[in-house]
Each structure stands twice: as structure tokens, then as C-alpha cells.
Amino acid sequence: MAQDPIMADKTTAPESGGAATGPLAACWSCKGPVAAAALFCHVCGAVQPPREVDAYTRLGFEPRFDIDPAELDKRYLGFQRNLHPDRFARKSPREKAIAESQAMSLNEAYETLKDAVRRAQALLARAGIASPVGESRTIEDRELLMEAMEVREALEEAADLDALQRLASRAQQEEAGCLKALTAAFAERDWDEAARQTTRLKYWRKFAEELRGKRAVLAGASS
């Protein structure tokens, strides 16, 4: 039976730098075995450099789209406390550099899982599917293309703040719909739909930014 691609290479990250299970690497200091997502060596306790693991593995989350923001913050802060510079004040320059590098990797993983678009792209990557980036996919999606033409025309024609508010309400509804559809698509392993909804979510977020820019212009002109 073929293994589900999104569950491949699953590794449980250590609780605040403790033991972990999954693929093993060699500790740079004692050469002992250490889990790929571990912050510290299980044998000698030396801080470990960040290895090639995805954001989900690095922060110890199951690969699913819905993530509890409070739990994400809790895990991230717990890891970062173990890498605080004060803990390495008396360590060697090499260990200080490794700890800093590990902290940067945790920052990147945190920002990835915190953002819905980047989180969706990470899940698609785990499944071996190229992330829907750039404009080519938007053009190929006829439904999204028609939506984009419609709302951009409406944005250009909007002459007051009330008109912009109506567009903002639609953008919020569309984004909420994308998030709901992404949850369902990833749960069903429907990669095509997940990629499509990721593209739609990116578009509606970009449109919301453009809308806020025009709102600032109109608000300034009316003041």
C-alpha cells in the first residue's frame, strides 16, 4: 500500500529541545545519534544546527491545514527560550553561532505556519506538488480570472468609502471561503483543489491590500 505523501518523513519535534523521534543525524560535537528536528544532542547536550526539515516537523505539528494559533505560539516560544542568547553566554563562538542559526530557522518555520498561504504551500510541498506561485495559474483558472476582472473594475470605479467597504466585505467573505475550502481539500487529499484554493487565497489577500491602499487615498482626499 502506497504511503500517503503528506505523511511521509513525519518527525516529532522535541518538547522544548528534549528527545525526538524520526530520522537520525550525527551530532557535530560527539558524533552520537540525534533526531533531525532536535535542538540539542540527546547524548552530550550540545545545541544542534538546523537540518533539512519542513516547518511542520521543526515545530512538531501534524501536517494539517488547521493549526491552533495559541498552541503554535506556545511551542515556538518554548523552543526559543531554550535558544536565548543568555543561555549561551559562556559557550564557544561555534555554539553561539549554531544557536543563532537554529533560532532563525525556528522563526522561519513559525512565520510559515502562522500564515495560511505559506502553510498551504508547505503542505503542498510535503505532498510533492509545486506551490502555485506566479501569475500563470491565475490566468489558467478561468473562474478566478473572471472574478479578478470583475472586482478590479469595481475597485477602479469605486468613488467613495461606502463602495470600498462593500468590496472589502466581499474580499473578507471570499477569504473565509478559501480557508474553509482549503481545510476540506487537505483533509480529503484533493491536491488540485488545494492548489486552486491557495491561488485564490493569495489573490484575494492581494486584492484586499490594494483596496486598503485606495481607501487611504480616498480618506486623505476627503480630509
C-alpha positions, 0 to 999 in steps of 0.5 A, spaced: 500 500 500 502 506 497 504 511 503 500 517 503 505 523 501 503 528 506 505 523 511 511 521 509 518 523 513 513 525 519 518 527 525 516 529 532 519 535 534 522 535 541 518 538 547 522 544 548 529 541 545 528 534 549 528 527 545 525 526 538 523 521 534 524 520 526 530 520 522 537 520 525 543 525 524 550 525 527 551 530 532 557 535 530 560 535 537 560 527 539 558 524 533 552 520 537 545 519 534 540 525 534 533 526 531 533 531 525 528 536 528 532 536 535 535 542 538 540 539 542 544 532 542 540 527 546 547 524 548 552 530 550 547 536 550 550 540 545 545 545 541 544 542 534 544 546 527 538 546 523 537 540 518 533 539 512 526 539 515 519 542 513 516 547 518 511 542 520 516 537 523 521 543 526 515 545 530 512 538 531 505 539 528 501 534 524 501 536 517 494 539 517 491 545 514 488 547 521 493 549 526 491 552 533 494 559 533 495 559 541 498 552 541 503 554 535 505 560 539 506 556 545 511 551 542 515 556 538 516 560 544 518 554 548 523 552 543 526 559 543 527 560 550 531 554 550 535 558 544 536 565 548 542 568 547 543 568 555 543 561 555 549 561 551 553 566 554 559 562 556 559 557 550 564 557 544 563 562 538 561 555 534 555 554 539 553 561 539 553 561 532 549 554 531 544 557 536 543 563 532 542 559 526 537 554 529 533 560 532 532 563 525 530 557 522 525 556 528 522 563 526 522 561 519 518 555 520 513 559 525 512 565 520 510 559 515 505 556 519 502 562 522 500 564 515 495 560 511 498 561 504 505 559 506 502 553 510 498 551 504 504 551 500 508 547 505 503 542 505 503 542 498 510 541 498 510 535 503 505 532 498 510 533 492 506 538 488 509 545 486 506 551 490 502 555 485 506 561 485 506 566 479 501 569 475 500 563 470 495 559 474 491 565 475 490 566 468 489 558 467 483 558 472 478 561 468 473 562 474 478 566 478 480 570 472 473 572 471 472 574 478 479 578 478 476 582 472 470 583 475 472 586 482 478 590 479 473 594 475 469 595 481 475 597 485 477 602 479 470 605 479 469 605 486 468 613 488 467 613 495 468 609 502 461 606 502 463 602 495 470 600 498 467 597 504 462 593 500 468 590 496 472 589 502 466 585 505 466 581 499 474 580 499 473 578 507 467 573 505 471 570 499 477 569 504 473 565 509 471 561 503 478 559 501 480 557 508 474 553 509 475 550 502 482 549 503 481 545 510 476 540 506 481 539 500 487 537 505 483 533 509 480 529 503 487 529 499 484 533 493 491 536 491 488 540 485 483 543 489 488 545 494 492 548 489 486 552 486 484 554 493 491 557 495 491 561 488 485 564 490 487 565 497 493 569 495 489 573 490 484 575 494 489 577 500 492 581 494 486 584 492 484 586 499 491 590 500 490 594 494 483 596 496 486 598 503 491 602 499 485 606 495 481 607 501 487 611 504 487 615 498 480 616 498 480 618 506 486 623 505 482 626 499 476 627 503 480 630 509 
